[in-house]
Amino acid sequence: MSTPQKGHRKKRLSKSDYLAGLQCSKHLWLRINEPEADELEIDEELEALFEQGKRVGELARRYVPGGNLIDYPHYAVDEKLRATKRALDEGCPIIYEAAFAAEGLFVAIDILERTPDGFDVTEVKSSTKVKDEHLQDLALQAYVLRKCGIQVSRLQVMHLNRDCTYPNLENLFKREDVTEDVRPLIEKVEAATRAQAEVLSGSLPLVQIGAHCSAPFECAFKSRCWADMPSHHVTTIHAMRAKKAFDLVEQGYKTIQDLPNEFNLSKTAERQRRAVIENRLIVEPTIVDALKDFPSSIGFLDFETVGLAIPVWDGCRPYDAVPVQFSFCSLQPDGTLAHAEWLADGPDDPREAIAVALIEACRHVDKIAAYNAGFESKCIRHLAVALPGLAKDLNEIESRLVDLLPVVRNHVYHPEFYGSFSLKSVFPALTGESSYETLEVAGGSLASWLLQTLLFEPNRLTPDDRLRLRQDLLAYCKTDTESLASLLKELREMQPVSDHSMRGGATFSVTSADDQLLTSERTW
């Protein structure tokens, strides 16, 4: 069997290479010519995403049974091609992972079904709908099959069905016929692959950054290409679409400071512009009223969830965000925080246990603060639906939720937000602290993938690794709630700084709309 050789350029382009080339010729060139680049190393999140796709693909075969699997490692291309030819010659009605190559291209067909009119090609996706990139993927497959003399009768995308509810998984997948949508794209493949071959025959192409850097996929080399971006580039304008931002670049506006005064921005983005141009923290006088919703008897809540592609608990659908962990901090009369937490352990349905623990933790506070509280509301509502006996108590908890995100977004801007109001952007800019930098887990999406590993893949972890992972996850969730508490304290204590002293490089002046200094009462 052939084995992969380090440092050798690929003989054939894969579907992933082709799609990368459609998105950006520079991305394709780097992907092929620097296959060992640091940017292409697979991190834990990407590995988990690949593993999820693999599981979905394997399960999809059960819904189209009776096939012959071309089962070789990804690098054993020649062996795959020979095995596929044998299966076709033997008249196999269904082939999984059928491999074909033509004109320097290689494709593997998830499900190839023989029909009286030719072959049906089915691409299995772990998404819940058909996407444009799926059509481009199928166009390449159809093109290569045509070059190999294979008659394609139908092109389909087989994706997860959000209407499917566990335990009845009979309708877990939907198959959508996209033949007519793909047909015009097939005719463009030859020109596209010829252009890609020209790119690869030359030196690194010069490609300006743009909206294509993040769509339809986040480019692995984005950080390299964007390394020299100036601070406060127009792409950091809050809630501005990438295409509109790069339209501004084409018009000669590179940074927020370059925009003319009459350029129309949203109220939040206008506050951002003021803060950046004046290099200072902006706090609107309206924050005083906004903070009245946050009494002294208050707690701070954060959930972590798993969103399984293939549901395993009663009533759950694909990608339902099911809460499996929470952290809760409550402010005590002496100013300290009392902490409660809960984290699932193993694959059993955790919802009743986490709901009972949540109800107990939240008993003694008047309000419960969250950041982007719609997420916490959704988690609590999910528990209430799943556990009707606890629904009254859970609904009452939801009624006490208050959200700190709009308080910041609608009343405060620091230049170091760089257009983002995520807690991980806001917290260090306003407090000068960096609570997340020392954590092993420092992001919600990574936490979700690691929770899936902890709960459903015990064989991947030694007992020591399992204990360490639990501690890391608990530390991350606790940091979120403690950061919320610190953030609220900072917002309450904001006062004008008469000498315009600097914190983190930005002037900490606090002004009202009419440029009069705002004095707010300190309460904590």
N, C-alpha and C positions, 0 to 999 in steps of 0.2 A: 504493500500500500504506500502511496506517496505521502510524504510528510511535509509540513510547512517549513519553508526555508527563510530564516531571518535575513532582512536586508534585500531580498529579491523582489523586484517589481512584479505585480500581478500580470498574468498573461491575458486575463479576461476581466472585463468590468462586470460587477454584480448589479443587482437591482438597486441596492443602496448607493453604490457609486453613481449610477445613472441619475438617480433622484438628487443626489448631492450636486451633480453637474448642472442639472436643470435649475437648481437654486442659485448656484454661484460657481463660476469656472475656477476661481481661485481655490475654493473649498475642495473641488475635485482634484486639482493639481496637488495640493498639499496632502490630501488623503492618500493619493497614489504614490507620490514621491517621498513623503515623510510618514510611512506607515507606523513608525515607532515613536512618533511625536508624543510629547507628554499630554497634549490636548486629547489624544485618542485613547488614552488609558481609561479603562472602564471602572467607574467608581461604584460604590455600593448601590446608589439609586438606579443607575443605568443597568447594572447587573440584575437587580430585582425586576426592572421593567422587562428585560430580555427573558428572564425566567417566567414572568407572568405570561408573556406572549407565547412562550414555548408550551406552557400548561394549557392555555386556551387552544392552541393548535392541535395538541394531542387529544384533547377532549372533543374537538370538532370532528375528528375522524370517527368517533363512535356514532355520530349522527349521520355519517355517510359510510356505513360499514361495508366490509367485504373487500377492502383494498389491499394492495401490495405496497409496503413501505420501503422506500429506497433509503436504507439506514446506514449511512456512512458519516464520518466526521466532516465538518464544514470544509476542511481543506482538501478532502479526498475527491476532487472534482472529476478526475478521469474515471475513477471507480464508479461514481454516481452516474456519469454519462453511459458507461457500458451497462450498468445494471438496469437503467431506464430502457435502453434499447432492447435488452433481453425481455423485459416485462412487456414491452409493446409487441415484440415479435411473438410472444407466447399468448397474445390476445387478452391480457389482464383487463378486466372491465373498469377497474379503478386503481389508480396509482397515487400514492401519497409521496410528496417531495420528488416528483419526477423532474429530472435534470436535463437541460438542453443548452447547447452552445452554438453560436453562429456569429461570424463577423466580429470576433473579439468580445462578445457578450455572453454572459452566463446567467441563466435563470433557473430557479427551482419552483415548481408549481405545487402549491399546497395540496390541492385535490384536482386530479385530472380524471374525468369520467368519459368513457367511451359511449357514444350515442350513434343511432343510425345515420346521423348527418355529419358526424365527425367527433369532436371532443368538446366537452364542457370544461372550462377553466374556472376554478373557484379559488379566490384569494381569501384566506381566513385572517380576520383582524380582531384585536381585542377591544376595539372601540365600540361605541353603541350606535354609530351611524356611518354612512359612506362619506369619505372625504375626498377632496380633489386629488390629493397625492395617491390615493388608492387607485384612481382611474389612470394616472400616469404609470403606476406600477403595472397594472394590467395591460396597458398599451405596449409596454416593453415586452411583456411575456408573449402577447399575441404576435408581435413583430418577429421575435426569435422563433416561435413555433412555425410561423409562416415560412421563414427561411429554412427551417428543418423539414418542410414538407408536411407539416401537421395541419389538418383542416380544423379550424376552431368554429364550433357551432354556437357557443354561448359563453359570455364572460359574466362572472358573478362575484359579488363581495358577500362573504358570510361573516356577519358581525354579531355581537352580543345584543340581546333583546332586553331593554329596560323594563318591559312589561312582564318578564318572567319573575315568578316569586317562589322562593324556596318553601317547601321541599319539592314542589312539582317543577322539574327542570326539563320537561318535554319540549318546551318552547324557548330554551335558553338561547338558541341562535335564530337569526333571520338570514335568509338568502335573498339578495336583491340582484335582479338582472340589470346589468349596466352596459350591455353590449352596444346599444346605440350611443350612449354617452362616450364610450371609449373609442368607437370606430374612427372619428375624425382625428383623435390623438395618435392612432397607429400610423397614420400617414405622415406624421411629423417626426417619428422616431428616427428614421434614416438620416434626415438632415441634422437632428440633434446629436446623434452619435458621431456623425462625421465632424461636427463642430467640436465635440468633446475630444475626439482623436487629435484634431489640430492643436487644441489647447495642450494636450499631454505631450505632443511632439516638440513643444517649445519650452521656453523658460517660464518662470512664475508670472502669471498674468497680473496686470495692474487692474484692480477692481475697487472702485470707490465703495465705502460703506453705505448702507442704505437699509430700507425696510426688509430687503431680502435676507439680511443677516439673522433675522429671527422668524421668518415665515417661509415655508410651513413648519420648519424645525429651527430650533436654536442651534446655530452653527457652532461646532466644537472649537473653531478657531476664532470665535468672535472676540475674545479677550485680547488676542494677538493683534487683530486688525484695528481694534478700538483703543489700543494702548495709548495713543497720542491724542486722544480726544481732550479738548479743553474742558475745564470745569464749567458747569452750567451750560453745556451744549443744549441746543434747542430740543434735542430728544429727551431732555430731563424735564421739560415743561409738564406739569401735572395733567394727566388724563389726555394728553395729546396723542393722537394716532401717529404711528411711525411714518406713514406715507405723508401726512400733512407736515410733520416735522422736517422731512427731507425735501419736501417742496420748498420750505423756507430756506433750507441750505442752498438750493439751486437759485433762489432769489438773492443770495448773498448774505443771509442772516445766519451766522454760525452759532452764536451764543445768545442767551437771554438778554444780555446787555446790549446786543446789536439791534434788538427789535425797536422799531419807532414807537414813540409814546402813544400814538393813535391806534396801534395794533390791538385788535379786540381779543381779550382773553377772558376766561371765566373768572369769577370772583376769587376763587382759590388760587388760580394761576397768576392773577394780578397781584395778590398778596405775595406770592412767591417772587414775582419780578421785583416788587418793592424791596423785599428782604435781600435779594441778591444784589441789586444795584446799590442799595444803601449799606450793604454788608452788616446787617444787624438782625437780631431777632425781632419779629413783629408779633405783638399780642394785641388783639382787638379788645375794646372795652366790653363787648358782649360776652366775654368769657365769664364775667362775674355771674350773670344770670345762668349761663350754661352749667356752671359748677354747683348750682343750687340743687341739682338732681343727685348730688353725691354727698349724702349726710355723713356724720361721724360714725354712725353705726353701719358699717359697710364691709362687704367681703369682696374677694377678687377670685374669679373663676376662669379656668382654662381647661378645655378638653383636648385630648388627642384621639384620633379615630383610625380605624382601618377601613379601606374601601375595596373589598374583595371583588375581583372581576367575576369570580364564580361564587355565588352566595352559599353560605353553609348554615345559616341560622334562620329559624322560622320567620316568614314574612319579609325577609330581606331580598332585595333585587340586586342585579349587577351594579357594583360601584356605590351602593348605599354607604354613606359615611356613618359607621356604627361606633359610638363612643366606647372605648375600652380602657380609658385612663382619664383621671382628672386631678387637678391640683386646686386647692381652695385655701386662701389666706384670709383671715378676718382680723380687722383692726381692733386692738384692745384699748381700754381706757388709758393705759399708761403709754400708748403710742407704739407698743410692740405688735408683732403679728403672730397669731396662732395659726398653725398649719395643719391641714388634713389632706390626705391623698389616697388614691386607689388606683391599682394597676392590675389588669387581668393576668391570669397565669394559666396558659394552656388553651386548647381549642374549644372548650365547652362555652356555650352561650353565656356571656358575662353580664347581660343587661339587667337582670333583676338585682344582682349583687351590687353593681355600680350605682343603680338607682337608689337602693336602700342607703348606701354609704353617702350618696350625694344629699339625700333628704336630711340625714342626720347632720351633715357638715354645715348645711345652710340654715339651720333652724334659728339662730340667734342674731341675725343681722336684718336691718330694714331694707337695704338695697344690696345688689350683687353686681359688681362692675366687671365688664369684660371688654376686650378690644376687638372691634368688629363683631358685636354681640349677636348679629344674625346667625353666625355659625353656632354659638352656644344655644341660641333659641332652637335651631334646627335639631341639634343633638338632643335637647330635652324633649322636644315634640316627638322625635323618633322613639325615645324611651316611653313616653306616655302612651303612644299608639300600641307599642309592643306589650305594655304592662298596664292594662286598664285598671287593675286594682290599685295601682299607685299613681294613676293619672291625675287625681285631684291635687295631691301633694306636689307632683312634678309641674303641673300647670301653674301652681301658686309660686313656685320658684321662678318659673319663666316670667311671671308678672312683675317680679322684683328686679329683673335685669335692667341695667343702665349701661350705655355704651360710651367708652372714652374716645373711640376713634373720631366721631364727628366733633367732639369738643376740640380736639387738636386740629382736624382738617378745616373746620369752619372759623377758627378763632386765632390760630397760632401758625407761624411759619419761621423756621430756622434755615439759613442758607445751606446747612449741611444735610437737610432732608433730601436734596437733589430730586425733588419731585415725587418722592415716595412717602407715604404715610404708614408704612408697615411699622410695627412696634420695634423691629430691629434697626430701622432707620431713625425713628423718632426718639427712642429712649436714649441712645448715646449722645445724640446731638443736644438734647435738652438737659440731660443730667451730668454729662461729662464722664459717665461710667461706661464700662464695656463688659457687662455681665456675661455675654455669650461667647466671648473670644476663648475662654478657657474650657468650654464644654466640649465633650466628645460628640454630643448630638446638639446641633445648633440650628435646626430648621424643621419646620412642620412636615414637609414632604419626606425628608429622610426619616423622621420619627415614625411616620406611618409605615414606611417600608420595613424599618427595624422591628416595629410592633408585629408585623405579619411574620417576620422570622421568629420572633420570640414565642408567638402563640402557636404557629402552625408548622414550624420546621425545627423541632427540638433536636433532630439528629445533626444539624449543622453546628450546634453549639456544645461545647464541653460544659460541665456544671459550673466551672469558674467563669467561663465566658458568659453563660446565662445570667449569673449573679451580677457580673460587671455590666451587662447590657441593661438589666433592670435598674441598677443604680444610675446609669447614665440617662435613661429615659425619665426616671423620677426627678433627677437633677434638672433636666431641661424643662419639664413641665412646671416644676416649682419656680424656676427662674422666671418663667413667663408671668406667673402671678405676683411674685415679689417685685418684678419690674413694673407691673401695673401699679402696685401700691406706691412705689417710688415716683412713678410718673405723675400720679394724682397729687402726691405731696409737692412735687416740683411745680405743677400748674397752680396749686393753691398759694405757693410762696413767691410766685413771680412778682418782683418789684422793680420799679425803674432804677437804673444805675446811673447816678448823676454824672460820674466821671467817664462814662462810656467805656468802662473797662472791658477787656476782651476775655471770652471763654471759647476755646477751640477756634480762635481766629475770627469770630464774629462778634460784632458789637452787641451787647445785651441791653440796648435801649428798648423801652416798652412804650408804645405810643398809641393814642386813640386816633380816631379818624380825623380829628381836627388838629392833630399833632400836639395835643396837650398831654402831659404825662398822666398815666393812669395809676392810681393807687388802689390796690385791692387788699381786702382784709385777709390776713393770714389765719387760716384755721386748719388745724390738724389734730 
